[in-house]
Amino acid sequence: MVKSAFDHVRHWVFDLDNTLYPPATRLFDQIEVRMTKFVMDAVGVSKDEADALRVKYWRSYGTTLAGLMREHDIDPTPYLYDVHDIDFTVLDDDPYLASLIKQLPGRKIVYTNGSAPYAENVLKARGLDGIFDAIYGVEHADYHPKPERAAFEKVFGRDGIDTPTAAMFEDDARNLAAPHDMGMRTVHVAEEPTHAPHIHHHTTDLSAFLARLT
């Protein structure tokens, strides 16, 4: 039974993008457009070259930002402000999801590879503001991105998370490997399942899954 697999959990960690809002809103499409433009201006390349670099850096380093920092010494602060300057009105309130998260026993946090101010804007647009105990962005991991284990260790250390009593919900399957190795229960939130030893559960609907726990 799924519920019994979470009886020990007292720390709940949620990714943000395409996890706490449905991918169908295409919110991240806006960010990708701005990321490409930023790479074009910062590196001095064409749109096609910028798109290729963005994908390359995401695959190699975890995020486009990490690649820009490591290969081009880019200051992360202007980047994070620029790429997250988007329209949040495409997001809808989700009182049902909010009520389910509130019912989870213990501490609830958001941890994103985006910035904390961006996460706050998303949560407000979704009606999920005020229900989490803390919000962490890539800046809280000293700009080390998921899936690097050092990033998780930094954020979990700051929050005081006891990983054997924690669960993580995440849309990017590779970002669940380190939490799994740290003893956490892992839930892949995505349309298509990824079959891997580090993924305990898969769901296409976060609310439906949480309803089974509460």
N, C-alpha and C positions, 0 to 999 in steps of 0.2 A: 504493500500500500504506500502511495506517494507520501501521504501525510506523516506516517511514522518515520520516514527517512529524514524528516526535518524537525523531529521532536526535540533534538538537542540544540537546534540553532537559536542563538540569541544575538547574533550580529548579521544584519542583512545588508548586502552591498549591491547597489544597482548601477549598471552603466546607464548612460543617458541616451545618446543618439540611436534611434531605431530599436530602443529597448523600452524607454518610458513614453515613447510615442510611436504610432504605427509607421512603418516605412512608406506606406501609401501616401502620406502627406508630402513626401518628396522634399522635406525640409533641408536635408543634407545636400540636395542638388544645388541649392542656393550657395551653400558654403563652398562646394566644389568649383563653382564658377568664379567665386572670389579668390579661392586658392590659386587657380590657374592664372588669373590676372596678376596676383601678387608675385608668383614665380616668374612670369613674363617680365615684370618691371624690375624685380630684384636681381635676376640672373641675366636679363637681356637676351631672351630667346623668343621664338615664335610661339603661337598658341599651341600648335601641335607638339613642339618640343617641350613646352611647359607641362602639357598633359602627360607626356611620356615620363618626364622627371617626377611628376607628382605620384604617378603609379609606382615608379621605380623606388622612390623614397619610402612610400607606404609599405611596400613589400620588404625592403631591406632594413628599414629602421623603425617601423611601427607607425610612423606618421610622416606626412610631408614636412612638418615643422622640424622634426628631428633630423631629416636629411638636409634641410636648408641650414640648420645650425652647424651640423658636422662638416658639411662640404663647402658651405659658403659663409660661415660665421655670421648668420643672420640674427639680429636682435629679436627675441621671441615676442616682446611686448607689443610692438606695432602690428606684427603679424596676427596675433590673437585678437586684437581689437578689430582689425580690418576684415578678416575672414568671417567674423561672427556678427558683422553689421548687416543683418538680414531682416526679412519680414516674418515676424512670429505669428501674424494673424491667421496663417494657414493651419495653426494648431487649435484644437478644440478642448474645452474643459472635459475632464473625465472624472466626475464625482465617484463613480463606481470603483475605479482603480484607486482613487484616493482613500476610499473607505476600506478597501482591502489591505492596503499598505499600513494604514493606521492600526489595523487589528493584529498585525504581526507582533509577536512578543519580543521585546528587547530593543536594541539600538538599530536605527535605519540610516544609511548614508548613501549618497550619490558619489560615484567616482568616474570621471570622464577624462578622455584625452583632450577635450576642449578646455576652455577656461571656466573657472568658477562663476564669474559674472554671466557668461553665456548660459551656463546651466541654470542659473537663477531665473533668467529670462524665459527659458523653455519651461521650467517648472511653474512659473507664474501663468504662462499662457495655457498650460494644461490643468490649472487648478490644483497643482500638487505642491504649491509653496506652503511652507509652515508645517509639513508633516515629516520632514527628515531632520535628524539630529545634527547632520553636518553635510557640507557639500565640498568636494575636493576636485580640483582641476589639475591639469598637467603641471601648473606652476607649483603645486604642493608636493610634487615628486621631483623638484629641481629640474623640471622639463625633460625628465626621462619618461618616455611613453610606455603604456602597455603595448606589447606583451612582455617588456623587460621585467624580470623578477625584482630588480632593484627598485623599480617604480612602485610595485605593490608593497614591498617591504617598507618603503619610505612613508607611503600613505597609511598603511595599516599600523605602522609604528606610531605615527602622529595621532591616530584615532584610538590607539590602545585595543585594537581588535585581537581577540583570542581566536586565531584562525580555525582551530579544530571545532569551534562552536559557531562557525560562520558559513554563510552561503553567498554565492555570487551569481547575478543574473546579467547576461552579456550577449550581444548579437554577433560579435566576432569570435568565432570558435577558438582561434589561436590565443585570445586573451584569457581563456579559461585554463590554460596549461599550468601557469604559475600558481594560481589559486588552488588548483587541484593538488599540486605538489606540496602546498602549504597546509593541506588537510581540510580544505573547504569543500562543501557541497556545491556542485556546479550545475547551472541551468543555462542551456543554450536557447536564446529567444530569437528564432529566425524562421523564415518560410520553409527552408530546406534543412533537414537535419545533417549534421556532420557526425559520422560515426568514428569516435576516437576514445581511447581509454580515459582521457582526462575530462570527458563529458558524461555526467551522471544522468541528466535529464534533458529533454528537448521539448519545446512548446512553440506553437505558432501564435499563441494568444496568452500574453502575460496575465491578464485579468482572470482568464479561465483557470490558469495554473494556480494562481494565488488563492482562488476560491476553493480549490481542493485542499489547501493548507489551513484555511481559516474557517 
